[in-house]
Amino acid sequence: MFDMTVAAMHGGTDALGVPAHDFSTNRNACGPCPMAVKALQAAHVAQYPDPHYLQLQAQLAAFHGVAVERIVIGGSSSELIHRLTLHAVRSGAKNVFFPPHHYGDYLQAARVWRLALCRRAEVSPLPALSWACEPSSPLGVQEDIWPAWSKAASQQEWRVLDCAYRPLWLEGEAPQRSLDTVWQLWTPNKALGMTGIRAAYAIAPVHAAGAELKALRDLAASWVVGSHGVAMLQAWVSDEVQQWLAQSLVTLRRWKAQQLALCAKLGWQVVPDHQANYFVVRLPLDDIAAPLAAMRAQGVKLRDCASFGLPGHVRLGVLPPVSQAALERAWLSIQGSLKDASNDLATPPPHA
């Protein structure tokens, strides 16, 4: 049975407020996208949006080249994760599969509905919910799920690919895969650098029945996305925003190269094969909690990866050079403090 007392962990704003240099989230540091911000400013907030989001669904379907019936609007990726989990449970799912390291909301939703946790190598004789994310979080690597997902499921299975970071693929082009047989979860606010706006959507697999799609939509609250979320999603599919995104990737690649060089300079061990605008490093310390807290006090926040099953590691979103300089200053000041403390311990006390 899952431990229901474990809380989900996130980066970003915390009890100390908004970090001046926030490496702990994976948003596009070139944002917020100016054109999307302009769309938010023009959003009509005096009235409810269309509760069925018909125009928005049509725009998203045209953008992805899929039938409009396959689009499901959600309040955020986290809201859709919980809703898809509930839908799978109501439809008979008993087990859940995760990647070895994964976003905490997959597990949190599974705990709520008491799904049995299975490992990738296991074969479930029961209906199951299966999660993947590409590029993965926290490592930013390609998933290894595709050989298994290329085969027909031996039992009823809900396969969900979290596409949150696919628009932020920096190392070459994202692999061209046929996604028509899986649920796709899209969260444009990360690519637009505006994670404070909550809105997302899912694309159902081609084999999803109309009754299943209706059941999933019926699980949502009324007006699950407000006017600002609608405005962001509509801006997302525009040519000018997509052009801005493409240009931002050029900048992010340059910043990422500089940030990787800084990590090497600091003696941090980078976990290889990262593809996105973030990566994971192992810090050269046995206990990283106090140093991370000291850096946070200086306005620099990193994401402790212990909750991802990677103790001693941190995830760093790619930030501009001014933030990288702040990161270096904070780390060097901590190193000085650690050396002073070590010297104090090594110095014998004076004789009485």
N, C-alpha and C positions, 0 to 999 in steps of 0.2 A: 504494500500500500504506500502511496506517495505521502511524503511529509507535507501536510497542508499548512505548516507554520512558516515555510520559507517564502520570503517576499521576493518579487521580481526586482531586478536591479537594472538601472539605466544610467547612461551618461547625461551630460548637459547640466542644466540649472539644478542647484541643490540648496541646502540650508544657508549657504553663504551667498546665494544669488547666482547671477550669470557670470561664469568665468571670463576673465579678460582674454584669455588664450585657451580656447576649449578644444583640446585634442580628443576629447572623450566621445564625441559623436562623429557620425560619418556623413554629415551634410556636405554639399558642395560649397567649399569655402570661397568660391567666386561670387556666390549669391549674397543676398537674395536677388533673383533674376529681376531686372528693372521692369521688363514688360509685364511680368506676372504681378509685380507690386502695383503697377498701374491698373491692371485688371481688378485687383482687389479694391483699390480706391474708387473704382467706378461701379463696384457691386451694388445692386439694389437691395438695401437692407431693411426697407420699410415693410416688405411683404415676405411671406414664406416663399421659398423656392417651390417649383413643381414637385409635389410629393412622389411622383413616379419618375422624375428626372428623364423624361422622354428625349428632349433635345440633347442633353448631355450624353445619354447612352448612345444616341445616333452618332454624335461626334467622336466618341471614344471608339465605337465599332468601326467607323470609317478610317480612323487613324491606324488601327491594328489590322484592318482588312478582314474582319470577322462579322458574322451575323449579329445583329443588334440584340437578339434574344440571349446571347451568351454573356452580355455585360451585366455585372451585379455591382451596384454602388455601395460603398462602405464608409463609415465614419473615419476610419484609419486602418492601417494594416493590422494593428492590434485588435481592433474591433472585429475585423473580418476573420482573424485567426480564431478568436473566441466563438464567433458565429459559425464558422466552418466546422469547428470541433463539436459544437452542440449539434449541428445538423448531422454530422457523421454518427454521433452517438445515438441520436433519435432514429437514424436509419439502420442501426445495428452494429456499429463499430465497437469492438471490444479492446483492441490493442492499438498502440501508437508507435511509430518508428521515427527516430530523430537521427540527424548526423551526429558524429561524436562530439562536436562543439557546435552550439546552436543558440539562436535567439531565445531568451528566457520565456517569452510569452507562449511559445509552443508548449513548453513543459507546464507552465502555470495553467493554461487552459485544460491540459490533459489531467492535471491534478484535480481541478474543479469537478471534472466529470469522471474521475477515477478510472481512467483508461490504464490498461496494463502496459508498462514500458517494455519494448522489445528492441533488440540491437539489429543493425543492418544485416548481419550474417544469418539471423534467425529466419525461419519460415513460419508464418502465422497461419494456422488452420482456420482462424476466425476472421471475420471482417475487420479491416484495419484502416487507420489514418496514417499516411506517410508524408513527412515533411522534408523538403530540401530547399536550399537557398544558394543562388549562384549569381555573382561571386558570393562565397560563403561569408558568414559573420561568426567569429571575429577575424578569421585568417585571410579572407579575401581571395580564396582559391577556387578552382573549378571543382564542382561536385563529382563524386565517384559513383553516383546513383544511376547513371544512365544505362549501363549494361543491364541492371535489374529492371529498370523502367522500360527498356526496349522490349521486354517480354510481356505477354499478356498476364494479367494478374490471375493467380490460381483461385482466388476468392474475391468477394467484393472488397474493393480497396479505393480509398479516396487519396489520390496523389496530388500534392500541392507543391508548386514551385514558387518560392518567394523571390520575386524579381526586383526587389527594392533597389539593388545596386547595379543592375544590368545597364542602366543608362550611364553609369559612372565607371564603366570598364575602361581602364587606361592602357593596359598592356596589349596593344594590337586591337583587333576587333573581337567582340563577343562571339562565341561559337554559334554558328547557325544550327539550331536544333528545331526539330518539329515538336511544337508544344501543344498540338491539338488534342493530345490524349491526356493532358494533365490540367488541373486547375492552375491558373496563373494569378499571382497576387502582385499588383502594381501600386507603388507608393511614390508619386512624382515629387512630393515635397522635399525629399532628400536631394534629388538631382537639381531642383530649383533653388536649393539653399534656403528653404523657408519651412523648417520643420515645425514651427509654431502654428502653422495652418494644418488642420487635420482633415484629410480626405483621401480616399483610395478607391480602388475598384478591383474586382476579380473578373477574369475571363474564364468561363466554364469550358470544359472539354467538349468536343463535338458530339460525344455520345451522351451528354447529360440530357435527361428527359425534361420536358416542359414542367411536369409536376414537381420534379426535384428543384428546378430553378425557382418555381413559385414558392415552394416550402422554404427555401433559403431566404428569399426576399421577405417572406412573411415573418421571419424571425427578427427583422430589423425594427428599431423604433421608428415612429413617424418622423419624417424630415431628418434622416440620419446624418445628412450633410447639410450644413447651412449655406447661406449665400456666398460667403467668402471661400468655402471649400469648392463650391460649384465654379466660382470664378477662376480659382487656381487650376482646376482640372480642364476647364475650357481653354485657358491660356496654354496649358501644357501641350495641347495638340496643334497649336498654331505654328506656322512656318517660322515666324520671327523668333519664337522661344526656342524652337529646335535648333535654329542657327546659333543662337546665343549659347545653348548647351554645347554644341560642337566646338565653338571657340573656347569655351571655358575648359574643355578637356585638354586643349593644348597648354593652357596655363597650368592646370593641375599636374600635368606630366612634368613640367619644368620644376614646379615646387616640390613634387615628390622626389625627383632626383636629388635636389638639394637637401631634402629632409633625410633621405637615406644616407647621404654622405655625412650629415651631422651625426646620425646614430652611430655610424662606424667610428667617427671621431671620438664619440663619448664612450666607446667600448660596449655598446649595446648589441646584442646578438639578434639579428633580424630573422624571423621565420621565413623561409623562402617560398617562391611560387605565388606571391601575392599579385593580384590582377587589377585591383580597384584603387580607389582614392583613400585607402587606409591599409595598415599592415600591423603586425604584431611583433614585439621585440621582447626578449628576455633580459631583464635588468641584472647587473652583476652584484646582486645583494641576496642574502638569505631571507630577509624580511623586508617587504616593500611597503607595508602599510604606513609606517611612520614617514618615510621619505615622500610618499605620494601626498600625505596630508600636509607636509611642509611645503611641497610645491604648490598645492592648492591654496595655501595661505598666501602665496606670492602671485596668485591669479592664474596659475598654469594647472590645468586639469587633464590627467590621463585616465584611461579606462582600465581599471584593474580587471584582469581576465580570470580571476579565481572563480567567478560564477560561471564562466564558460568551461571550467575544468582545466584551466591553464594557470595554476598558481605560479607566482614569480614572473608573470608576463603582463605586459600592458598593450593595449591597442591604441594606435595613434591615427587619427584622421589627418589628412594632409592639409596643412595650413600655410599661409604666406610667410615670406622670410622674416617679417617683423615678429611674428609669433614664434618662429623657430629660434630667433635670437633670444627671446624671453625664456624659451625652454632651456636653452643652453645655460643662460645665467642662473636660472633656478636650480638646475642640476649641479652646477659647479659650486654654488653656495652650499648646497646640501652636502656635497662631497667634502667641502672644507669643514663643515660641522661634524661629520662622521669621523674625519681624521683627528680633529681636536678631541672628540670624545674617546677615540681609541688611544690617543697619546695620554690622556688623563688616567685611563685604566692601566696603562703600561708603566706609569711613573710611580715608583714606590713611595709610600707615605713617609714624611720626615720622622726621624727618631724623636721620641719624647725627651 
